[in-house]
Amino acid sequence: MTSPRASRVVGRDPLPAAVAGAWPPGAPETWLLSVSRYMSAMDQGAPGKILDTEERERAAKFVRTEDQQRYTAAHVGLRELLGAYLDMEPAAVPFTREDCPGCGGPHGRPAVVGMPLHFNMSHAGDLVLFAFAGSPIGADVERVQPVSVVDQVAQSLHPTERAELAALAAADRPAAFARCWTRKEAYLKGIGTGLSQDPAIAYVGTGERSVPVGPWTLTDLSTAHLAAAATDADSGSADGPGYAAAYALLEQAS
C-alpha cells in the first residue's frame, strides 16, 4: 500500500497532467473543491458550455439554490479535472455507468468510456471531494454530526463498531463515527452498491487506524486539509465541528 498524497484544491492548484495510456504508478490523487469559492469565480456561462443536457436538466430541478450550486460546481469541477487527466475538452468527457453488482442494471460506479482511470465523487456542505486512481475507488466526505445524531445513526453500523462508539465519551463519538461512516460509504461506493448494501455488514473500524475490507484499503483524509479547503461555518473552526473524508481503493495484485 502506498502513502496517500496530499489533497489539492480545484481552482487554487494547477490542473493535473494528462495520463497517457495508463494511470501512473503510485497512490490515488484526491482533490477538494469549495462550492462557494468555485461558484463565485466561475464564468456564468460555463455550466451551459460544459455540462451535458442531462446534467443541466438535473441541476435545474433543485429547489434550493445551495443544492443547485453544489450540484453544478461538483459536475463542472469533475469535468474540468477529467478533461485535464484525459487531455480533452471538459464538455467532451464521455460518461457512463458500470453495471450494478447487485442487480446488473446500469447504475453502478460512474466511469469514462474506454479511459485508463477510475474516479469517484462526494459532496457535503461546502465541500466536494474527487478521487482518481488506476483501479476502482470510492470516496466520501461528510460533515461531523452532533452526538444526538450519531447515537441514532450508529445503530445501523456493524455490531463491533457500535460497541466501540458506546465505549467512548460522548464528546469523542462524533469524530469517531465520522471516520467510520466515511470509510464505510467510500467502500460501498467503491464496490458499486452504495447504501443499497446494509452498512452493518462490513467492519471498517472507528479508531484512527482504518481496517481493510478484503482487497480494499481505506484511507482517511487530513481533517486540516478539509478545514482549509472549506469556507462555511462547519469547516472545523471554533464555530463548527468540521468535516471527515475517506477513500477506498481496490488494491491490485502485484
Number of C-alpha atoms within 10 A of each C-alpha: 9 9 9 16 12 13 19 19 22 23 15 12 9 9 16 16 11 15 15 12 10 10 18 13 9 13 15 24 17 23 20 27 26 25 28 18 17 20 16 9 10 13 9 10 8 12 18 13 12 20 20 15 10 9 16 18 11 12 20 16 10 13 9 9 11 14 15 17 19 23 21 22 23 25 21 23 23 24 22 20 21 25 19 17 20 20 15 14 13 20 18 13 21 14 11 15 15 16 15 16 14 13 10 10 11 13 16 21 23 19 17 17 13 9 16 17 22 20 24 24 24 20 22 16 21 23 26 29 27 27 24 25 22 21 16 22 30 32 31 30 30 22 23 23 18 14 16 11 11 19 18 9 13 20 12 14 22 18 14 14 23 19 13 16 22 13 11 12 9 14 10 12 23 23 23 21 27 22 28 28 25 27 32 30 25 28 30 23 27 27 22 24 19 19 11 10 14 13 18 17 12 18 19 26 24 23 15 11 12 18 17 19 15 9 12 20 19 25 22 21 22 15 15 13 16 25 20 14 24 24 17 18 15 18 26 21 12 9 10 14 18 22 29 29 28 28 32 31 27 21 16 11 5 3
